[in-house]
């Protein structure tokens, strides 16, 4: 059944070389009861470990039945043989089975071994007690790693037992049988889950590190995404492809000449810009000032802006209720007004203001429309405003002769810079601005540039916040690695036992790796929920605009799984490379 040919085993203890087995040749038939005897350090336990496939000889040949096991991978030997021995053993190895037992217990152990041998099981027992060896049918004595005697004390097993054992061995070593015993993914998952449950606090602390990291990533990215969308919303409320032409103080030798030394715009400038049809789609003049509004017994101080008819499409201010004023009303300087929602709320509350009259700086105006709600832009409420015809504002309300600014909608986003250059050239030509200081007496604001700058700033802040949060996720991964390394140390004997009964390096590695990934996954899912909750709380308490995007959820969850794999790989590999003999000896 088992045959050893010229087996040697060497151990290295520092610079000293110990010959545990030296050129040992041995054959054990099926159904034998063999006792291996010898003093401590003689090599008897090493011989049993080699016979039981728990240790590998340095040289020589090992035959199980007719199969030479040296030709099989070491792990395949343990999987194929050891598991079958546990389930329905052909061979029973007993290393000092009666050590430190009383006489009665020794007799019981001997009785059990004899009964098993009578059932056809091969018994290989290591002992140093002569009273135990007498019960064996064969006694092998070992000294200094060599067999010095091999004496039979009973009848040899019948040949039918040998042939039957060979058949069982052939089945055990068959490819079909080995494949049937392969550990499946669900088994790995179950083992990892059981390991986590058996060490609840350790698993919880590992999951907590990933949970906090993922929650931080989700919350920080949500803040960044919310800020980005808030900026885009505010900029879109100002209008698309917008260029604002404004007067600016003239300077000579770097010294400002004051507010009076500026380029003053008129309706002739507006008409000239409108003729740049290849660059300007719409143009609207504008003047602004403060106004006191009175309706009944209520009054409200707000910004009053005079604008042209193109103001509504340029500034995304088409009335939500009612209408905007017309060219005829602008030409006639009609006293009509479009109110922002804040003004409506303050003066009319829930009443319908359309058709009502309101005093603006003691002048009666008819309300013809309500602007769409735009919200706050920084510290300014964009809905706290009143829009009236630009001519009415200039000549009836504010007494102005010049336009404060000109809003220009470029024909397309791609020609913003070109449009800005053409408008600059036109104004320089119209106002005969020769010197550099004179040309500095007006300015153009490109809202696209402002938008790009704000978006770049927001993106940078989002990356910064996300990077800080990712560091906490890495810290959580290091925590998992530390916990898994501790787990490998604590479970060294368990790993040794599993390997002894057939677990492969792959089985051990995959189990520990799945355990690490499972903790990371649970931490990731919990972190996503916590991060979403924190985002809601930020909105509720701080009033910030936040948005949890699906991309941030996928990114954080994927990153947590990657962390589990990367930081779980080293502990898993370390566990898989443990030697079963050394692991079983670990205290």
C-alpha positions in Angstrom: 0.0 0.0 0.0 2.8 2.4 1.0 6.3 2.1 -0.1 9.3 4.3 0.6 12.5 4.0 -1.3 15.7 5.7 -0.1 13.9 8.5 1.7 16.0 11.3 3.3 15.0 14.4 5.2 17.3 17.1 6.4 16.5 20.0 8.8 18.7 23.1 9.1 19.0 24.6 12.6 21.1 27.7 12.0 24.5 26.4 10.8 23.8 22.9 12.1 22.5 20.2 9.8 20.2 17.5 11.3 19.7 14.3 9.3 16.1 13.4 10.5 15.9 10.5 8.0 18.7 8.8 6.2 18.1 6.5 3.2 15.0 5.0 4.7 13.3 2.2 2.6 10.0 0.8 3.9 6.9 -1.0 2.7 3.6 -1.2 4.6 0.9 -3.4 3.3 -2.9 -2.7 3.5 -4.4 -3.8 6.8 -1.2 -3.8 8.8 -0.9 -2.6 12.4 2.6 -1.1 12.5 4.4 0.5 15.5 7.3 2.8 15.0 9.5 3.0 18.0 12.6 4.9 19.0 14.0 7.4 21.5 13.3 11.2 21.2 15.1 12.7 18.2 15.4 9.3 16.5 13.3 10.5 13.5 10.2 8.4 14.2 7.8 11.4 14.1 9.4 12.7 10.9 8.9 9.3 9.3 5.2 9.4 10.2 4.8 12.9 8.8 6.4 11.7 5.6 4.2 8.6 5.5 1.1 10.8 6.2 2.1 13.4 3.5 2.4 16.1 6.0 6.0 16.6 5.2 8.1 16.3 2.0 11.2 14.3 1.8 14.3 15.9 0.4 15.1 12.8 -1.7 13.8 9.3 -2.4 10.6 7.9 -3.8 7.1 7.6 -2.3 4.6 5.1 -3.7 1.0 4.9 -2.6 -0.4 1.7 -4.2 1.0 1.7 -7.6 1.2 5.5 -7.9 4.5 7.3 -7.5 3.5 10.5 -5.6 6.8 12.3 -6.4 5.3 12.9 -9.9 2.3 14.7 -8.4 2.4 18.4 -7.2 2.7 18.5 -3.4 -0.7 20.3 -3.0 -2.4 17.8 -5.3 -1.1 15.0 -3.0 -2.7 16.5 0.0 -6.0 17.3 -1.7 -6.3 13.9 -3.3 -5.2 11.8 -0.3 -5.7 13.7 2.9 -9.4 14.6 2.4 -10.2 11.0 1.5 -8.4 9.8 4.6 -10.5 12.1 6.8 -13.8 11.1 5.2 -13.2 7.3 5.1 -9.6 6.6 6.1 -7.7 3.8 4.6 -4.8 4.6 6.9 -4.8 5.9 10.5 -1.7 7.6 11.8 -1.3 7.9 15.6 1.6 9.8 17.1 2.0 8.8 20.8 -1.8 8.1 21.1 -1.4 7.1 24.8 1.0 9.8 25.9 0.2 11.1 29.4 -2.8 8.8 29.8 -3.6 6.5 32.7 -3.7 2.7 32.3 -7.4 2.4 31.7 -7.4 5.1 29.0 -4.5 3.4 27.4 -6.4 0.1 27.2 -9.3 1.9 25.6 -7.1 3.5 23.0 -5.5 0.2 22.2 -8.8 -1.5 21.9 -10.1 1.1 19.4 -7.0 0.8 17.3 -7.3 -3.0 17.2 -10.9 -2.8 16.3 -10.1 -0.4 13.4 -7.4 -2.7 12.2 -9.7 -5.7 12.3 -12.0 -3.7 10.0 -9.2 -3.6 7.4 -7.8 -0.2 8.3 -4.0 0.2 8.2 -2.7 1.5 11.5 0.7 3.3 11.7 1.5 4.2 15.3 4.5 6.1 16.7 5.3 5.2 20.3 8.1 4.9 22.7 6.2 2.5 25.1 7.0 -1.2 24.7 3.6 -2.2 26.3 1.9 -0.4 23.4 4.2 -1.8 20.7 3.3 -5.4 21.7 -0.2 -4.9 20.3 1.0 -4.1 16.9 1.6 -6.9 14.3 4.8 -5.3 13.2 7.4 -3.2 15.1 9.9 -0.9 13.2 12.7 0.6 15.3 14.4 3.9 14.3 17.6 5.4 15.5 19.4 8.5 14.2 17.1 8.6 11.2 17.7 5.0 10.2 15.6 1.8 10.5 17.6 -0.5 12.7 15.0 -3.3 12.9 11.8 -4.4 11.4 10.1 -7.3 13.2 6.7 -8.9 12.5 4.6 -10.0 15.5 1.4 -11.3 13.9 -0.2 -12.5 10.7 0.2 -10.5 7.5 -2.9 -9.1 5.9 -4.5 -11.0 3.1 -3.8 -9.9 -0.5 -7.4 -9.0 -1.2 -7.1 -6.1 1.2 -4.1 -4.8 -0.7 -5.8 -5.0 -4.1 -8.9 -3.4 -2.6 -6.8 -0.5 -1.2 -5.2 0.0 -4.6 -8.6 0.3 -6.3 -9.6 3.0 -3.7 -6.3 4.8 -4.2 -6.8 4.8 -8.0 -10.2 6.4 -7.6 -9.0 8.9 -5.1 -6.2 10.0 -7.5 -8.4 10.1 -10.6 -8.9 13.5 -12.3 -12.7 13.2 -12.0 -12.6 12.6 -8.3 -10.1 15.5 -7.7 -12.3 17.9 -9.6 -15.4 16.8 -7.6 -13.6 17.8 -4.4 -12.5 21.3 -5.6 -13.7 24.0 -3.3 -16.5 26.2 -4.9 -16.9 29.9 -4.6 -19.9 29.7 -2.3 -17.8 27.5 0.0 -15.1 30.1 0.1 -17.7 32.8 0.8 -19.3 30.8 3.6 -15.9 30.2 5.2 -15.0 33.9 5.0 -18.4 34.8 6.5 -18.0 32.3 9.4 -14.5 33.7 10.1 -15.9 37.2 10.2 -18.8 36.2 12.5 -16.5 34.4 14.8 -14.4 37.5 15.3 -17.1 40.2 15.3 -15.3 43.1 16.9 -12.2 42.6 14.7 -14.3 42.5 11.6 -16.4 45.5 12.7 -13.3 47.6 13.2 -12.0 46.6 9.7 -15.3 47.4 8.1 -15.5 50.7 10.0 -12.3 52.0 8.5 -13.5 51.4 4.9 -17.0 52.7 5.9 -15.6 56.1 7.1 -13.4 56.3 4.0 -16.1 55.6 1.5 -18.6 57.9 3.3 -16.0 60.7 3.2 -15.4 60.2 -0.5 -19.2 60.2 -1.3 -19.9 63.3 0.9 -16.9 65.3 -0.4 -17.7 64.5 -4.1 -21.3 65.3 -3.4 -20.3 68.8 -2.1 -18.1 69.4 -5.1 -20.7 68.2 -7.6 -23.4 70.3 -5.9 -21.2 73.4 -5.9 -20.5 72.9 -9.7 -24.1 72.6 -10.5 -25.0 75.5 -8.4 -22.5 77.7 -10.2 -23.7 76.5 -13.6 -27.3 77.3 -12.6 -26.4 80.8 -11.4 -24.4 81.5 -14.6 -27.1 80.1 -16.8 -29.5 82.5 -15.1 -27.3 85.4 -16.3 -27.7 84.2 -19.9 -25.7 82.1 -22.4 -22.9 83.4 -24.6 -23.1 86.7 -22.8 -20.7 89.6 -23.2 -21.3 92.7 -21.1 -19.9 96.0 -22.3 -19.3 98.4 -19.4 -17.6 101.8 -18.9 -14.4 102.0 -16.9 -12.3 104.7 -15.4 -9.6 106.1 -17.6 -6.0 106.0 -16.3 -3.0 108.2 -17.1 0.4 106.8 -16.0 -1.5 104.3 -13.8 -3.5 107.0 -12.0 -7.3 106.8 -12.3 -9.0 110.0 -13.5 -12.2 109.2 -11.7 -15.7 108.2 -12.6 -16.2 111.1 -15.0 -13.4 110.2 -17.3 -15.1 107.2 -18.8 -16.5 106.1 -22.2 -20.2 106.9 -22.1 -22.5 104.6 -24.1 -25.5 105.7 -26.0 -28.2 104.1 -28.2 -25.9 104.8 -31.2 -23.4 102.3 -29.7 -26.2 99.8 -29.3 -27.3 100.2 -32.9 -23.8 99.9 -34.1 -23.2 96.6 -32.2 -26.5 95.2 -33.6 -25.1 95.6 -37.1 -22.3 93.1 -36.3 -24.7 90.3 -37.3 -21.9 87.7 -37.8 -20.9 88.1 -34.1 -23.9 89.5 -32.2 -27.2 87.7 -32.1 -29.0 90.0 -29.7 -28.2 93.3 -28.0 -29.8 95.0 -25.0 -29.0 98.4 -23.3 -29.3 98.6 -19.6 -29.4 101.2 -16.8 -29.7 100.4 -13.1 -30.6 102.1 -9.8 -32.5 101.8 -6.6 -36.2 102.3 -6.3 -38.8 102.5 -3.6 -41.9 100.5 -4.4 -45.2 101.2 -2.8 -48.4 99.1 -3.1 -51.3 99.9 -0.8 -49.8 100.1 2.7 -46.7 98.1 1.8 -43.4 99.3 0.5 -40.2 97.7 -0.6 -36.7 99.0 -1.6 -35.3 97.1 -4.5 -33.1 97.3 -7.6 -34.7 98.8 -10.6 -33.2 98.0 -14.0 -34.1 99.6 -17.3 -33.6 97.2 -20.3 -34.4 96.7 -23.9 -36.8 94.1 -25.3 -34.0 91.6 -26.0 -33.2 91.5 -22.2 -35.6 88.6 -21.7 -34.0 86.1 -24.1 -30.4 87.3 -23.4 -30.7 87.0 -19.6 -33.1 83.9 -19.6 -35.7 86.2 -18.1 -38.8 85.4 -20.2 -41.7 86.0 -17.7 -43.1 82.9 -16.1 -46.5 84.8 -15.8 -47.7 87.6 -18.0 -45.4 89.1 -20.7 -42.4 91.3 -21.3 -42.6 94.8 -22.7 -42.5 95.5 -26.5 -40.5 97.8 -28.8 -43.5 100.2 -29.0 -43.6 100.4 -25.2 -39.9 101.1 -25.1 -40.2 103.8 -27.8 -43.2 105.5 -26.0 -41.4 105.3 -22.6 -44.4 103.4 -21.2 -44.7 102.9 -17.5 -44.9 99.2 -17.4 -42.9 96.8 -15.1 -42.0 93.2 -14.8 -41.4 92.1 -11.1 -39.1 89.5 -9.6 -40.6 86.9 -7.4 -39.2 88.3 -4.2 -40.8 91.7 -4.9 -44.1 90.0 -5.6 -43.9 88.1 -2.4 -43.2 91.2 -0.3 -45.9 93.4 -1.9 -48.6 91.0 -3.0 -48.0 87.8 -1.0 -50.3 85.3 -2.5 -52.4 87.8 -4.6 -52.1 88.0 -8.4 -50.2 91.2 -9.3 -50.8 91.2 -13.1 -52.7 94.3 -14.1 -52.2 96.0 -10.7 -50.4 99.4 -10.3 -47.4 100.0 -8.1 -45.5 103.2 -7.4 -41.8 103.2 -8.3 -40.2 106.4 -6.9 -43.7 107.9 -6.7 -44.4 107.1 -10.3 -47.3 104.7 -11.1 -46.3 101.6 -13.1 -48.6 98.8 -14.5 -47.4 95.3 -13.7 -47.4 93.2 -16.9 -45.3 90.1 -15.9 -43.5 88.1 -13.3 -39.8 87.0 -13.9 -38.8 83.4 -13.5 -37.2 82.5 -10.1 -33.4 82.5 -10.3 -32.3 82.3 -6.6 -29.4 83.9 -5.0 -26.1 84.7 -6.7 -23.6 85.1 -3.9 -25.0 87.6 -1.4 -27.4 89.1 -4.0 -31.0 87.9 -4.5 -31.6 87.8 -8.3 -35.3 87.7 -7.7 -35.3 91.0 -5.8 -35.5 93.2 -8.9 -37.9 95.2 -11.2 -37.4 95.4 -14.9 -38.8 98.5 -16.8 -38.2 99.8 -20.3 -34.7 101.3 -20.6 -36.1 104.7 -22.0 -38.6 104.9 -19.1 -35.8 104.3 -16.6 -33.4 106.8 -18.1 -35.8 109.7 -18.8 -38.7 109.2 -16.3 -37.2 107.5 -13.2 -33.4 108.1 -12.9 -32.9 111.1 -15.2 -29.9 109.5 -17.0 -28.6 110.5 -20.4 -26.2 107.6 -20.9 -26.5 103.8 -20.8 -24.8 102.0 -17.9 -24.0 98.8 -19.8 -24.8 96.9 -23.0 -25.5 93.1 -22.9 -24.5 91.2 -26.1 -25.4 87.6 -26.9 -22.8 86.2 -29.2 -23.9 84.2 -32.2 -22.4 81.0 -30.9 -20.1 79.9 -28.0 -17.3 79.3 -30.5 -16.9 82.9 -31.5 -17.0 84.5 -28.1 -13.4 85.7 -28.3 -13.9 86.9 -31.9 -17.1 88.8 -31.0 -15.3 90.4 -28.1 -12.5 91.6 -30.3 -14.9 93.0 -32.9 -16.9 94.9 -30.3 -13.7 96.3 -28.8 -12.6 97.6 -32.2 -16.0 99.1 -32.9 -16.2 101.1 -29.7 -12.6 102.3 -30.1 -13.5 103.5 -33.6 -16.9 105.1 -32.5 -15.4 107.0 -29.6 -12.0 107.8 -31.2 -10.0 106.2 -28.4 -6.4 106.6 -29.5 -4.1 106.0 -26.6 -3.8 102.9 -24.4 -5.2 104.8 -21.4 -8.2 106.0 -23.4 -8.8 102.5 -24.6 -8.9 101.4 -20.9 -11.9 103.7 -20.4 -14.3 100.8 -21.1 -14.2 97.0 -20.4 -15.8 93.8 -21.7 -16.8 91.0 -19.4 -17.0 87.6 -21.0 -19.3 85.4 -19.0 -17.9 82.3 -20.6 -14.4 83.1 -19.1 -16.0 83.6 -15.7 -17.8 80.4 -16.1 -14.7 78.5 -17.1 -12.7 80.0 -14.2 -15.3 79.1 -11.6 -15.8 75.6 -13.0 -12.0 75.0 -13.0 -11.9 76.3 -9.4 -14.8 74.0 -8.4 -13.2 71.0 -10.1 -9.9 71.7 -8.3 -11.7 71.9 -5.0 -13.6 68.7 -5.7 -10.4 66.8 -6.5 -8.8 68.2 -3.4 -11.7 67.1 -1.2 -11.9 63.7 -2.9 -8.1 63.2 -2.5 -8.3 64.0 1.2 -11.2 61.5 1.5 -9.4 58.9 -0.5 -6.5 59.1 2.0 -8.9 58.0 4.7 -10.0 55.1 2.5 -6.3 54.0 2.1 -6.0 54.2 5.9 -9.0 51.9 6.2 -7.2 49.5 3.7 -4.1 49.5 5.8 -6.3 48.7 8.8 -7.7 45.7 7.0 -4.2 44.5 6.1 -3.1 44.8 9.8 -6.2 42.9 11.0 -5.8 40.2 8.4 -2.1 39.7 9.3 -3.2 39.4 13.0 -5.9 36.9 11.8 -3.3 34.8 9.9 -1.1 34.6 13.1 -4.1 33.7 15.3 -5.3 31.1 12.9 -2.0 29.5 12.1 -2.9 26.2 13.7 -6.3 26.3 11.8 -4.4 26.8 8.6 -2.0 24.0 9.4 -5.0 21.7 10.1 -6.8 22.6 6.9 -3.6 22.0 4.9 -3.0 18.7 6.7 -6.4 17.5 5.6 -6.0 18.6 2.0 -6.5 22.3 1.6 -4.4 23.7 -1.2 -2.5 27.0 -1.2 -5.2 28.3 -3.5 -7.9 27.3 -1.0 -6.2 29.2 1.8 -5.3 32.2 -0.3 -8.8 32.6 -1.8 -10.5 32.2 1.6 -8.4 35.0 3.2 -8.7 37.2 0.1 -12.5 36.8 -0.1 -12.7 37.6 3.6 -10.8 40.9 3.0 -12.9 41.7 -0.1 -16.1 40.9 1.8 -15.2 43.3 4.6 -14.3 46.0 2.1 -17.5 45.4 0.2 -19.7 45.6 3.3 -17.8 48.7 4.4 -18.2 50.2 0.9 -22.0 49.7 0.8 -22.4 51.0 4.3 -20.2 53.9 3.5 -22.3 54.8 0.4 -25.4 54.9 2.6 -23.7 56.9 5.3 -22.2 59.3 2.8 -25.6 59.9 1.2 -27.0 60.6 4.7 -24.2 63.0 5.5 -24.9 64.8 2.3 -28.5 65.3 3.2 -27.5 66.6 6.6 -25.1 69.1 5.0 -27.9 70.4 2.9 -30.3 70.6 5.9 -27.9 72.2 8.4 -25.5 74.2 6.2 -27.8 75.0 3.3 -25.2 73.9 0.8 -26.1 72.5 -2.5 -25.0 68.8 -2.7 -25.6 66.1 -5.2 -24.7 62.4 -4.8 -23.9 61.2 -8.4 -24.0 57.6 -9.5 -20.4 58.0 -10.8 -19.2 58.9 -7.3 -21.0 55.8 -5.8 -19.5 53.5 -8.4 -16.0 55.1 -8.0 -16.1 54.8 -4.2 -17.5 51.2 -4.2 -15.0 50.1 -6.8 -12.1 51.8 -5.0 -13.1 50.0 -1.7 -13.1 46.6 -3.5 -9.7 47.4 -5.0 -8.4 48.4 -1.5 -9.7 45.0 -0.2 -7.9 43.1 -3.0 -4.6 45.1 -2.7 -4.4 45.1 1.1 -5.7 41.6 1.5 -3.3 40.0 -1.0 -0.3 40.0 1.2 -1.9 38.5 4.3 -3.7 35.9 2.0 -0.4 35.0 0.3 1.3 34.8 3.7 -1.4 32.4 5.0 -1.2 30.2 1.9 2.6 29.7 2.1 2.5 28.4 5.7 4.1 25.0 6.0 1.5 22.6 7.5 3.9 21.0 9.9 5.2 24.3 11.2 1.7 25.6 11.4 0.5 22.7 13.5 3.4 23.1 15.8 2.7 26.8 16.3 1.8 27.7 19.9 
